Amino acid sequence: MSDGGRPEGERIAKYLARAGVASRRDLERMLTEGRVKVNNAVVTHPATFVTEADLIQVNGTLIDPPERTRLWRYHKPDGVVTTHKDPQGRPTVFEKMPPGMKRVISVGRLDLNSEGLLLLTNDGGLARRLELPSTGWLRRYRVRVHGEVEPAALAALSHGVTIEGVKYGPIEAGLDSRKGSNAWLTVSIHEGKNR
């Protein structure tokens, strides 16, 4: 215990997720199934705290300590899903990673038909912090739309909008070009809600 009465180290599911074993949710299930040992004793409670000094095994395999926090840029092509497991069998971003690369997590998501910059990290805590609107990151998208684009409608987005009961914050949108029935917009938002 530290001087403040809190255990030293970090919760085992978080530690193992940072080590690239699995997601925290999957690890919590593995704990309840008795598949995790700390110092040769089975551990079933997710509130168990561990440090790099502990001997940790999952399914009988010794786990190396987590690597330092890393962040990668990835250009996601369209037709690839930003998920670890797709029930429909579509290709995923994570299947496209180099062989032998440890488990990484996406910072946010891009839709199946979207392409562009996606940040990946080996630290779930960092991913959550970067996704929060309070971080203040501006997300910029180039969007193709069909039909006539009214400049007044684009300007009105700067006040936010409510769609199907969901309130969206201010959106900066500008018309880049128009060709036939297609128009290209640049859309900038501070929150990462779907669409």
N, CA and C atoms as a LAMMPS dump frame, in Angstrom:
ITEM: TIMESTEP
0
ITEM: NUMBER OF ATOMS
585
ITEM: BOX BOUNDS ff ff ff
-5.0000000000000000e+02 5.0000000000000000e+02
-5.0000000000000000e+02 5.0000000000000000e+02
-5.0000000000000000e+02 5.0000000000000000e+02
ITEM: ATOMS id mol type element x y z
1 1 1 N 0.838 -1.194 0
2 1 2 C 0 0 0
3 1 3 C 0.878 1.251 0
4 2 1 N 0.386 2.27 -0.688
5 2 2 C 1.079 3.549 -0.67
6 2 3 C 0.689 4.289 0.597
7 3 1 N 1.307 5.425 0.835
8 3 2 C 1.023 6.185 2.044
9 3 3 C -0.426 6.638 2.125
10 4 1 N -1.089 6.828 0.986
11 4 2 C -2.476 7.3 0.967
12 4 3 C -3.492 6.204 1.2
13 5 1 N -3.081 4.967 1.489
14 5 2 C -4.004 3.878 1.733
15 5 3 C -4.482 3.181 0.477
16 6 1 N -4.053 3.636 -0.705
17 6 2 C -4.444 3.004 -1.966
18 6 3 C -3.396 1.976 -2.345
19 7 1 N -3.812 0.892 -2.987
20 7 2 C -2.842 -0.115 -3.417
21 7 3 C -1.873 0.471 -4.452
22 8 1 N -0.661 -0.064 -4.478
23 8 2 C 0.305 0.36 -5.479
24 8 3 C 0.013 -0.361 -6.788
25 9 1 N 0.452 0.22 -7.896
26 9 2 C 0.255 -0.397 -9.2
27 9 3 C -1.043 0.052 -9.832
28 10 1 N -1.568 -0.815 -10.701
29 10 2 C -2.828 -0.504 -11.376
30 10 3 C -3.689 -1.757 -11.448
31 11 1 N -4.971 -1.551 -11.708
32 11 2 C -5.893 -2.687 -11.785
33 11 3 C -5.426 -3.657 -12.865
34 12 1 N -5.611 -4.924 -12.6
35 12 2 C -5.065 -5.955 -13.477
36 12 3 C -5.623 -5.897 -14.895
37 13 1 N -6.914 -5.635 -15.059
38 13 2 C -7.484 -5.581 -16.414
39 13 3 C -6.862 -4.437 -17.212
40 14 1 N -6.676 -3.287 -16.57
41 14 2 C -6.053 -2.149 -17.252
42 14 3 C -4.599 -2.484 -17.605
43 15 1 N -3.88 -3.083 -16.678
44 15 2 C -2.483 -3.448 -16.903
45 15 3 C -2.356 -4.416 -18.079
46 16 1 N -3.196 -5.445 -18.106
47 16 2 C -3.13 -6.44 -19.175
48 16 3 C -3.605 -5.866 -20.516
49 17 1 N -4.569 -4.952 -20.487
50 17 2 C -4.997 -4.3 -21.732
51 17 3 C -3.845 -3.472 -22.291
52 18 1 N -3.126 -2.752 -21.418
53 18 2 C -1.967 -1.981 -21.877
54 18 3 C -0.855 -2.885 -22.388
55 19 1 N -0.792 -4.112 -21.88
56 19 2 C 0.213 -5.075 -22.343
57 19 3 C -0.196 -5.713 -23.672
58 20 1 N -1.403 -5.389 -24.146
59 20 2 C -1.839 -5.874 -25.452
60 20 3 C -2.477 -7.248 -25.443
61 21 1 N -2.893 -7.725 -24.278
62 21 2 C -3.474 -9.066 -24.178
63 21 3 C -4.861 -9.112 -24.798
64 22 1 N -5.728 -8.177 -24.41
65 22 2 C -7.111 -8.127 -24.893
66 22 3 C -7.731 -6.833 -24.391
67 23 1 N -9.003 -6.604 -24.735
68 23 2 C -9.696 -5.418 -24.229
69 23 3 C -9.997 -5.606 -22.745
70 24 1 N -10.252 -4.512 -22.051
71 24 2 C -10.573 -4.624 -20.62
72 24 3 C -11.805 -5.488 -20.4
73 25 1 N -12.808 -5.317 -21.249
74 25 2 C -14.04 -6.098 -21.103
75 25 3 C -13.746 -7.594 -21.248
76 26 1 N -12.961 -7.958 -22.283
77 26 2 C -12.601 -9.37 -22.461
78 26 3 C -11.766 -9.872 -21.292
79 27 1 N -10.882 -9.029 -20.778
80 27 2 C -10.037 -9.437 -19.652
81 27 3 C -10.851 -9.645 -18.383
82 28 1 N -11.85 -8.819 -18.159
83 28 2 C -12.699 -9.012 -16.982
84 28 3 C -13.425 -10.353 -17.059
85 29 1 N -13.843 -10.731 -18.269
86 29 2 C -14.466 -12.05 -18.453
87 29 3 C -13.44 -13.152 -18.185
88 30 1 N -12.219 -12.994 -18.686
89 30 2 C -11.164 -13.985 -18.474
90 30 3 C -10.851 -14.139 -16.982
91 31 1 N -10.91 -13.041 -16.257
92 31 2 C -10.675 -13.102 -14.813
93 31 3 C -11.746 -13.951 -14.13
94 32 1 N -13.008 -13.699 -14.456
95 32 2 C -14.088 -14.458 -13.812
96 32 3 C -14.034 -15.939 -14.188
97 33 1 N -13.431 -16.243 -15.345
98 33 2 C -13.281 -17.642 -15.776
99 33 3 C -12.056 -18.308 -15.157
100 34 1 N -11.284 -17.57 -14.333
101 34 2 C -10.122 -18.145 -13.671
102 34 3 C -8.933 -18.39 -14.589
103 35 1 N -8.809 -17.616 -15.658
104 35 2 C -7.745 -17.825 -16.644
105 35 3 C -6.515 -16.963 -16.389
106 36 1 N -6.524 -16.188 -15.277
107 36 2 C -5.424 -15.275 -14.975
108 36 3 C -4.805 -15.641 -13.626
109 37 1 N -3.466 -15.675 -13.616
110 37 2 C -2.733 -15.934 -12.369
111 37 3 C -1.777 -14.788 -12.1
112 38 1 N -1.663 -14.421 -10.814
113 38 2 C -0.678 -13.444 -10.371
114 38 3 C 0.172 -14.13 -9.311
115 39 1 N 1.462 -14.189 -9.565
116 39 2 C 2.399 -14.858 -8.659
117 39 3 C 1.938 -16.287 -8.346
118 40 1 N 1.517 -16.997 -9.4
119 40 2 C 1.098 -18.399 -9.373
120 40 3 C -0.212 -18.661 -8.624
121 41 1 N -0.975 -17.61 -8.332
122 41 2 C -2.283 -17.781 -7.689
123 41 3 C -3.362 -17.254 -8.642
124 42 1 N -4.441 -18.03 -8.812
125 42 2 C -5.54 -17.603 -9.682
126 42 3 C -6.186 -16.354 -9.102
127 43 1 N -6.435 -15.376 -9.979
128 43 2 C -7.065 -14.114 -9.596
129 43 3 C -8.375 -14.002 -10.368
130 44 1 N -9.469 -13.718 -9.65
131 44 2 C -10.775 -13.622 -10.309
132 44 3 C -11.409 -12.249 -10.151
133 45 1 N -10.831 -11.386 -9.342
134 45 2 C -11.455 -10.086 -9.075
135 45 3 C -10.746 -8.973 -9.841
136 46 1 N -11.502 -8.154 -10.6
137 46 2 C -10.881 -7.089 -11.399
138 46 3 C -10.255 -5.969 -10.571
139 47 1 N -10.558 -5.89 -9.269
140 47 2 C -9.976 -4.845 -8.422
141 47 3 C -8.597 -5.233 -7.899
142 48 1 N -8.027 -6.323 -8.401
143 48 2 C -6.674 -6.728 -8.019
144 48 3 C -5.669 -5.764 -8.637
145 49 1 N -4.735 -5.27 -7.82
146 49 2 C -3.715 -4.342 -8.293
147 49 3 C -2.404 -5.081 -8.495
148 50 1 N -1.709 -4.75 -9.595
149 50 2 C -0.441 -5.396 -9.923
150 50 3 C 0.605 -4.349 -10.328
151 51 1 N 1.869 -4.768 -10.289
152 51 2 C 2.978 -3.938 -10.754
153 51 3 C 3.841 -4.795 -11.676
154 52 1 N 4.866 -4.183 -12.271
155 52 2 C 5.778 -4.922 -13.148
156 52 3 C 6.568 -5.974 -12.38
157 53 1 N 6.618 -5.868 -11.056
158 53 2 C 7.342 -6.854 -10.242
159 53 3 C 6.568 -8.161 -10.107
160 54 1 N 5.255 -8.146 -10.406
161 54 2 C 4.437 -9.351 -10.284
162 54 3 C 4.633 -10.266 -11.484
163 55 1 N 4.503 -11.576 -11.239
164 55 2 C 4.553 -12.593 -12.291
165 55 3 C 3.099 -12.83 -12.715
166 56 1 N 2.772 -12.454 -13.958
167 56 2 C 1.378 -12.522 -14.41
168 56 3 C 1.279 -13.477 -15.588
169 57 1 N 0.306 -14.403 -15.499
170 57 2 C 0.076 -15.372 -16.565
171 57 3 C -1.392 -15.311 -17.004
172 58 1 N -1.6 -15.443 -18.311
173 58 2 C -2.95 -15.556 -18.871
174 58 3 C -2.962 -16.831 -19.699
175 59 1 N -3.881 -17.731 -19.369
176 59 2 C -3.968 -19.036 -20.044
177 59 3 C -2.622 -19.764 -20.016
178 60 1 N -1.894 -19.622 -18.905
179 60 2 C -0.613 -20.309 -18.735
180 60 3 C 0.573 -19.638 -19.409
181 61 1 N 0.353 -18.516 -20.1
182 61 2 C 1.434 -17.814 -20.789
183 61 3 C 1.869 -16.605 -19.964
184 62 1 N 3.165 -16.499 -19.722
185 62 2 C 3.722 -15.374 -18.98
186 62 3 C 3.578 -14.105 -19.816
187 63 1 N 3.106 -13.037 -19.188
188 63 2 C 2.841 -11.774 -19.888
189 63 3 C 3.963 -10.786 -19.602
190 64 1 N 4.509 -10.207 -20.663
191 64 2 C 5.523 -9.164 -20.528
192 64 3 C 4.864 -7.881 -20.045
193 65 1 N 5.612 -7.022 -19.341
194 65 2 C 5.046 -5.73 -18.923
195 65 3 C 4.628 -4.896 -20.131
196 66 1 N 3.682 -3.986 -19.936
197 66 2 C 3.242 -3.129 -21.044
198 66 3 C 4.394 -2.299 -21.604
199 67 1 N 4.318 -2.037 -22.912
200 67 2 C 5.298 -1.161 -23.549
201 67 3 C 4.975 0.284 -23.191
202 68 1 N 5.898 1.182 -23.5
203 68 2 C 5.631 2.606 -23.299
204 68 3 C 4.461 3.006 -24.198
205 69 1 N 3.758 4.048 -23.833
206 69 2 C 2.614 4.523 -24.612
207 69 3 C 3.087 4.995 -25.983
208 70 1 N 2.386 4.535 -27.006
209 70 2 C 2.727 4.906 -28.378
210 70 3 C 1.468 5.332 -29.124
211 71 1 N 1.674 6.168 -30.155
212 71 2 C 0.583 6.677 -30.973
213 71 3 C 1.021 6.587 -32.43
214 72 1 N 0.143 6.017 -33.282
215 72 2 C 0.442 5.861 -34.708
216 72 3 C -0.607 6.594 -35.532
217 73 1 N -0.204 7.049 -36.731
218 73 2 C -1.131 7.581 -37.726
219 73 3 C -1.379 6.469 -38.734
220 74 1 N -2.633 6.326 -39.153
221 74 2 C -2.995 5.298 -40.12
222 74 3 C -3.972 5.898 -41.114
223 75 1 N -3.711 5.707 -42.398
224 75 2 C -4.666 6.158 -43.419
225 75 3 C -5.657 5.025 -43.661
226 76 1 N -6.874 5.205 -43.156
227 76 2 C -7.912 4.18 -43.318
228 76 3 C -8.516 4.299 -44.707
229 77 1 N -8.459 3.224 -45.49
230 77 2 C -9.128 3.258 -46.792
231 77 3 C -10.627 3.015 -46.622
232 78 1 N -11.416 3.374 -47.633
233 78 2 C -12.842 3.053 -47.547
234 78 3 C -13.001 1.541 -47.714
235 79 1 N -14.125 1.022 -47.234
236 79 2 C -14.389 -0.413 -47.32
237 79 3 C -13.777 -1.22 -46.194
238 80 1 N -13.194 -0.539 -45.204
239 80 2 C -12.584 -1.211 -44.053
240 80 3 C -13.292 -0.7 -42.8
241 81 1 N -13.627 -1.607 -41.875
242 81 2 C -14.374 -1.267 -40.671
243 81 3 C -13.407 -0.967 -39.525
244 82 1 N -13.73 0.061 -38.724
245 82 2 C -12.914 0.404 -37.56
246 82 3 C -13.455 -0.344 -36.349
247 83 1 N -13.179 -1.642 -36.299
248 83 2 C -13.58 -2.481 -35.172
249 83 3 C -12.638 -3.671 -35.111
250 84 1 N -12.552 -4.294 -33.939
251 84 2 C -11.677 -5.466 -33.803
252 84 3 C -12.343 -6.728 -34.345
253 85 1 N -13.665 -6.829 -34.192
254 85 2 C -14.387 -8.011 -34.657
255 85 3 C -15.627 -7.543 -35.402
256 86 1 N -15.766 -7.953 -36.654
257 86 2 C -16.951 -7.574 -37.422
258 86 3 C -17.82 -8.804 -37.639
259 87 1 N -19.047 -8.803 -37.097
260 87 2 C -19.919 -9.968 -37.249
261 87 3 C -20.283 -10.267 -38.696
262 88 1 N -20.165 -9.265 -39.585
263 88 2 C -20.496 -9.467 -40.997
264 88 3 C -19.293 -9.926 -41.81
265 89 1 N -18.138 -10.073 -41.17
266 89 2 C -16.96 -10.592 -41.852
267 89 3 C -16.252 -9.612 -42.776
268 90 1 N -16.57 -8.314 -42.655
269 90 2 C -15.898 -7.315 -43.491
270 90 3 C -14.466 -7.118 -42.99
271 91 1 N -13.566 -6.679 -43.87
272 91 2 C -12.183 -6.444 -43.431
273 91 3 C -12.136 -5.327 -42.39
274 92 1 N -11.236 -5.478 -41.407
275 92 2 C -11.115 -4.478 -40.351
276 92 3 C -9.757 -3.787 -40.412
277 93 1 N -9.712 -2.6 -39.834
278 93 2 C -8.46 -1.845 -39.728
279 93 3 C -7.391 -2.699 -39.063
280 94 1 N -7.773 -3.419 -38.028
281 94 2 C -6.803 -4.143 -37.212
282 94 3 C -6.263 -5.384 -37.911
283 95 1 N -7.002 -5.925 -38.871
284 95 2 C -6.486 -7.029 -39.693
285 95 3 C -5.422 -6.531 -40.664
286 96 1 N -5.403 -5.226 -40.922
287 96 2 C -4.46 -4.63 -41.867
288 96 3 C -3.127 -4.26 -41.209
289 97 1 N -3.024 -4.437 -39.893
290 97 2 C -1.789 -4.098 -39.194
291 97 3 C -0.67 -5.07 -39.584
292 98 1 N 0.591 -4.625 -39.475
293 98 2 C 1.715 -5.506 -39.815
294 98 3 C 1.729 -6.758 -38.942
295 99 1 N 2.201 -7.88 -39.483
296 99 2 C 2.283 -9.109 -38.686
297 99 3 C 3.149 -8.881 -37.449
298 100 1 N 2.72 -9.422 -36.334
299 100 2 C 3.488 -9.321 -35.099
300 100 3 C 3.246 -8.043 -34.316
301 101 1 N 2.46 -7.103 -34.873
302 101 2 C 2.183 -5.869 -34.133
303 101 3 C 1.239 -6.191 -32.993
304 102 1 N 1.57 -5.7 -31.793
305 102 2 C 0.705 -5.943 -30.639
306 102 3 C -0.608 -5.202 -30.802
307 103 1 N -1.553 -5.535 -29.946
308 103 2 C -2.897 -4.975 -30.006
309 103 3 C -2.872 -3.458 -29.861
310 104 1 N -3.593 -2.765 -30.745
311 104 2 C -3.758 -1.318 -30.671
312 104 3 C -5.243 -0.983 -30.687
313 105 1 N -5.558 0.241 -30.299
314 105 2 C -6.931 0.715 -30.21
315 105 3 C -7.041 1.961 -31.072
316 106 1 N -8.198 2.167 -31.69
317 106 2 C -8.396 3.387 -32.474
318 106 3 C -8.846 4.523 -31.563
319 107 1 N -8.445 5.724 -31.914
320 107 2 C -8.934 6.929 -31.25
321 107 3 C -10.113 7.387 -32.102
322 108 1 N -11.32 7.063 -31.67
323 108 2 C -12.506 7.335 -32.47
324 108 3 C -12.645 6.31 -33.583
325 109 1 N -13.54 6.594 -34.507
326 109 2 C -13.817 5.667 -35.61
327 109 3 C -14.087 6.459 -36.875
328 110 1 N -13.936 5.783 -37.985
329 110 2 C -14.406 6.301 -39.262
330 110 3 C -15.36 5.264 -39.829
331 111 1 N -16.429 5.714 -40.472
332 111 2 C -17.425 4.812 -41.046
333 111 3 C -16.811 3.933 -42.128
334 112 1 N -17.507 2.867 -42.48
335 112 2 C -17.068 1.924 -43.509
336 112 3 C -16.67 2.631 -44.797
337 113 1 N -17.477 3.582 -45.243
338 113 2 C -17.223 4.252 -46.514
339 113 3 C -16.365 5.505 -46.391
340 114 1 N -15.862 5.788 -45.178
341 114 2 C -14.99 6.944 -44.981
342 114 3 C -13.54 6.516 -45.103
343 115 1 N -12.72 7.451 -45.57
344 115 2 C -11.287 7.2 -45.599
345 115 3 C -10.599 8.419 -45.027
346 116 1 N -9.396 8.205 -44.468
347 116 2 C -8.645 9.331 -43.939
348 116 3 C -7.845 8.958 -42.72
349 117 1 N -7.368 9.991 -42.02
350 117 2 C -6.489 9.813 -40.868
351 117 3 C -7.228 9.191 -39.701
352 118 1 N -6.635 8.147 -39.158
353 118 2 C -7.13 7.493 -37.955
354 118 3 C -5.938 7.359 -37.03
355 119 1 N -6.097 7.751 -35.774
356 119 2 C -5.028 7.589 -34.801
357 119 3 C -5.207 6.257 -34.094
358 120 1 N -4.101 5.551 -33.877
359 120 2 C -4.097 4.273 -33.171
360 120 3 C -3.121 4.383 -32.009
361 121 1 N -3.434 3.731 -30.893
362 121 2 C -2.554 3.757 -29.733
363 121 3 C -2.571 2.406 -29.035
364 122 1 N -1.551 2.179 -28.221
365 122 2 C -1.518 0.972 -27.403
366 122 3 C -2.012 1.264 -25.986
367 123 1 N -2.555 2.457 -25.747
368 123 2 C -2.979 2.881 -24.413
369 123 3 C -4.451 3.314 -24.45
370 124 1 N -5.321 2.485 -23.878
371 124 2 C -6.754 2.778 -23.868
372 124 3 C -7.092 4.069 -23.138
373 125 1 N -6.363 4.372 -22.06
374 125 2 C -6.594 5.618 -21.326
375 125 3 C -6.324 6.837 -22.192
376 126 1 N -5.256 6.79 -22.962
377 126 2 C -4.941 7.893 -23.871
378 126 3 C -6.028 8.022 -24.933
379 127 1 N -6.482 6.895 -25.479
380 127 2 C -7.535 6.933 -26.499
381 127 3 C -8.781 7.615 -25.951
382 128 1 N -9.192 7.269 -24.738
383 128 2 C -10.389 7.876 -24.142
384 128 3 C -10.21 9.375 -23.938
385 129 1 N -9.023 9.787 -23.446
386 129 2 C -8.784 11.222 -23.227
387 129 3 C -8.84 11.998 -24.543
388 130 1 N -8.257 11.432 -25.601
389 130 2 C -8.23 12.13 -26.884
390 130 3 C -9.614 12.212 -27.532
391 131 1 N -10.5 11.269 -27.214
392 131 2 C -11.843 11.265 -27.795
393 131 3 C -12.789 12.262 -27.137
394 132 1 N -12.479 12.702 -25.941
395 132 2 C -13.385 13.586 -25.21
396 132 3 C -13.49 14.956 -25.875
397 133 1 N -14.727 15.495 -26.014
398 133 2 C -14.887 16.841 -26.589
399 133 3 C -14.112 17.898 -25.796
400 134 1 N -13.949 17.681 -24.475
401 134 2 C -13.237 18.663 -23.645
402 134 3 C -11.768 18.796 -24.038
403 135 1 N -11.242 17.813 -24.785
404 135 2 C -9.865 17.903 -25.26
405 135 3 C -9.727 19.061 -26.24
406 136 1 N -10.819 19.392 -26.94
407 136 2 C -10.833 20.543 -27.836
408 136 3 C -10.247 20.294 -29.213
409 137 1 N -10.008 19.046 -29.574
410 137 2 C -9.449 18.756 -30.894
411 137 3 C -10.473 19.046 -31.969
412 138 1 N -10.034 19.699 -33.016
413 138 2 C -10.892 19.97 -34.161
414 138 3 C -10.766 18.807 -35.139
415 139 1 N -11.89 18.221 -35.497
416 139 2 C -11.91 17.127 -36.463
417 139 3 C -12.395 17.703 -37.786
418 140 1 N -11.606 17.524 -38.826
419 140 2 C -11.946 18.114 -40.123
420 140 3 C -12.176 16.992 -41.131
421 141 1 N -13.278 17.111 -41.87
422 141 2 C -13.66 16.098 -42.846
423 141 3 C -13.923 16.763 -44.189
424 142 1 N -13.616 16.059 -45.24
425 142 2 C -14.01 16.478 -46.59
426 142 3 C -15.149 15.548 -46.978
427 143 1 N -16.286 16.119 -47.315
428 143 2 C -17.522 15.359 -47.479
429 143 3 C -18.117 15.618 -48.856
430 144 1 N -18.55 14.545 -49.511
431 144 2 C -19.272 14.691 -50.774
432 144 3 C -20.764 14.594 -50.482
433 145 1 N -21.515 15.557 -51.001
434 145 2 C -22.968 15.547 -50.827
435 145 3 C -23.62 15.639 -52.198
436 146 1 N -24.836 15.158 -52.271
437 146 2 C -25.595 15.199 -53.519
438 146 3 C -26.667 16.278 -53.407
439 147 1 N -26.913 16.974 -54.493
440 147 2 C -27.958 17.988 -54.518
441 147 3 C -27.403 19.393 -54.361
442 148 1 N -28.32 20.326 -54.29
443 148 2 C -27.966 21.746 -54.195
444 148 3 C -27.586 22.089 -52.757
445 149 1 N -26.489 22.798 -52.581
446 149 2 C -26.037 23.211 -51.252
447 149 3 C -26.324 24.696 -51.094
448 150 1 N -27.073 25.036 -50.047
449 150 2 C -27.422 26.426 -49.793
450 150 3 C -26.437 27.023 -48.787
451 151 1 N -25.739 28.105 -49.138
452 151 2 C -24.79 28.736 -48.209
453 151 3 C -25.424 29.115 -46.87
454 152 1 N -26.674 29.549 -46.871
455 152 2 C -27.348 29.922 -45.619
456 152 3 C -27.518 28.706 -44.705
457 153 1 N -27.793 27.55 -45.297
458 153 2 C -27.944 26.324 -44.498
459 153 3 C -26.606 25.927 -43.871
460 154 1 N -25.525 26.081 -44.635
461 154 2 C -24.205 25.782 -44.085
462 154 3 C -23.866 26.728 -42.942
463 155 1 N -24.165 28.019 -43.116
464 155 2 C -23.879 29.013 -42.075
465 155 3 C -24.673 28.722 -40.808
466 156 1 N -25.9 28.227 -40.941
467 156 2 C -26.751 27.935 -39.778
468 156 3 C -26.17 26.823 -38.915
469 157 1 N -25.356 25.959 -39.491
470 157 2 C -24.752 24.867 -38.727
471 157 3 C -23.82 25.38 -37.626
472 158 1 N -23.34 26.619 -37.767
473 158 2 C -22.42 27.167 -36.76
474 158 3 C -23.084 27.353 -35.396
475 159 1 N -24.406 27.279 -35.348
476 159 2 C -25.149 27.401 -34.089
477 159 3 C -25.472 26.035 -33.489
478 160 1 N -25.052 24.967 -34.154
479 160 2 C -25.399 23.623 -33.708
480 160 3 C -26.698 23.185 -34.345
481 161 1 N -27.023 21.923 -34.18
482 161 2 C -28.224 21.385 -34.793
483 161 3 C -28.7 20.186 -33.969
484 162 1 N -30.016 19.942 -33.989
485 162 2 C -30.577 18.762 -33.333
486 162 3 C -31.198 17.883 -34.405
487 163 1 N -30.763 16.618 -34.452
488 163 2 C -31.273 15.663 -35.431
489 163 3 C -31.757 14.431 -34.686
490 164 1 N -33.027 14.089 -34.88
491 164 2 C -33.645 12.94 -34.221
492 164 3 C -33.385 12.954 -32.717
493 165 1 N -33.509 14.141 -32.108
494 165 2 C -33.362 14.279 -30.665
495 165 3 C -31.929 14.358 -30.162
496 166 1 N -30.947 14.262 -31.043
497 166 2 C -29.546 14.342 -30.643
498 166 3 C -29.023 15.731 -30.952
499 167 1 N -28.507 16.422 -29.925
500 167 2 C -27.983 17.784 -30.081
501 167 3 C -26.516 17.715 -30.477
502 168 1 N -26.177 18.38 -31.568
503 168 2 C -24.806 18.472 -32.048
504 168 3 C -24.309 19.892 -31.822
505 169 1 N -23.065 20.025 -31.424
506 169 2 C -22.476 21.329 -31.19
507 169 3 C -22.238 22.075 -32.491
508 170 1 N -21.614 23.244 -32.402
509 170 2 C -21.346 24.055 -33.594
510 170 3 C -20.541 23.284 -34.64
511 171 1 N -20.922 23.498 -35.89
512 171 2 C -20.262 22.843 -37.022
513 171 3 C -19.862 23.923 -38.014
514 172 1 N -18.592 23.93 -38.372
515 172 2 C -18.129 24.833 -39.424
516 172 3 C -18.193 24.064 -40.729
517 173 1 N -18.896 24.603 -41.722
518 173 2 C -19.014 23.915 -43.008
519 173 3 C -18.86 24.927 -44.132
520 174 1 N -18.045 24.568 -45.104
521 174 2 C -17.838 25.453 -46.242
522 174 3 C -17.864 24.672 -47.537
523 175 1 N -18.368 25.3 -48.579
524 175 2 C -18.448 24.685 -49.899
525 175 3 C -17.09 24.819 -50.592
526 176 1 N -16.493 23.693 -50.974
527 176 2 C -15.199 23.705 -51.664
528 176 3 C -15.371 23.746 -53.173
529 177 1 N -16.232 22.87 -53.68
530 177 2 C -16.436 22.822 -55.128
531 177 3 C -17.77 22.148 -55.43
532 178 1 N -18.205 22.323 -56.684
533 178 2 C -19.457 21.73 -57.121
534 178 3 C -19.246 21.224 -58.539
535 179 1 N -19.735 20.021 -58.814
536 179 2 C -19.641 19.47 -60.169
537 179 3 C -20.896 18.641 -60.405
538 180 1 N -21.732 19.093 -61.285
539 180 2 C -22.99 18.391 -61.553
540 180 3 C -23.847 18.366 -60.298
541 181 1 N -24.324 17.171 -59.924
542 181 2 C -25.176 17.049 -58.74
543 181 3 C -24.367 16.778 -57.474
544 182 1 N -23.037 16.771 -57.582
545 182 2 C -22.175 16.547 -56.418
546 182 3 C -21.553 17.851 -55.958
547 183 1 N -21.415 17.989 -54.641
548 183 2 C -20.703 19.123 -54.051
549 183 3 C -19.748 18.578 -53.002
550 184 1 N -18.6 19.231 -52.876
551 184 2 C -17.616 18.852 -51.863
552 184 3 C -17.58 19.935 -50.798
553 185 1 N -17.7 19.506 -49.53
554 185 2 C -17.69 20.413 -48.388
555 185 3 C -16.49 20.087 -47.503
556 186 1 N -16.019 21.088 -46.769
557 186 2 C -15.111 20.85 -45.652
558 186 3 C -15.931 21.093 -44.399
559 187 1 N -15.996 20.084 -43.518
560 187 2 C -16.799 20.145 -42.313
561 187 3 C -15.859 19.983 -41.122
562 188 1 N -15.949 20.896 -40.148
563 188 2 C -15.097 20.851 -38.964
564 188 3 C -15.967 20.799 -37.709
565 189 1 N -15.669 19.835 -36.837
566 189 2 C -16.434 19.65 -35.6
567 189 3 C -15.479 19.419 -34.433
568 190 1 N -15.981 19.645 -33.219
569 190 2 C -15.181 19.4 -32.019
570 190 3 C -15.629 18.149 -31.268
571 191 1 N -16.726 17.532 -31.687
572 191 2 C -17.189 16.319 -31.028
573 191 3 C -17.28 15.197 -32.031
574 192 1 N -17.086 13.971 -31.57
575 192 2 C -17.018 12.846 -32.481
576 192 3 C -18.254 12 -32.537
577 193 1 N -19.427 12.599 -32.585
578 193 2 C -20.656 11.81 -32.674
579 193 3 C -20.782 11.227 -34.079
580 194 1 N -21.499 10.122 -34.165
581 194 2 C -21.677 9.426 -35.451
582 194 3 C -22.366 10.331 -36.471
583 195 1 N -21.774 10.418 -37.656
584 195 2 C -22.298 11.19 -38.79
585 195 3 C -22.525 12.655 -38.426
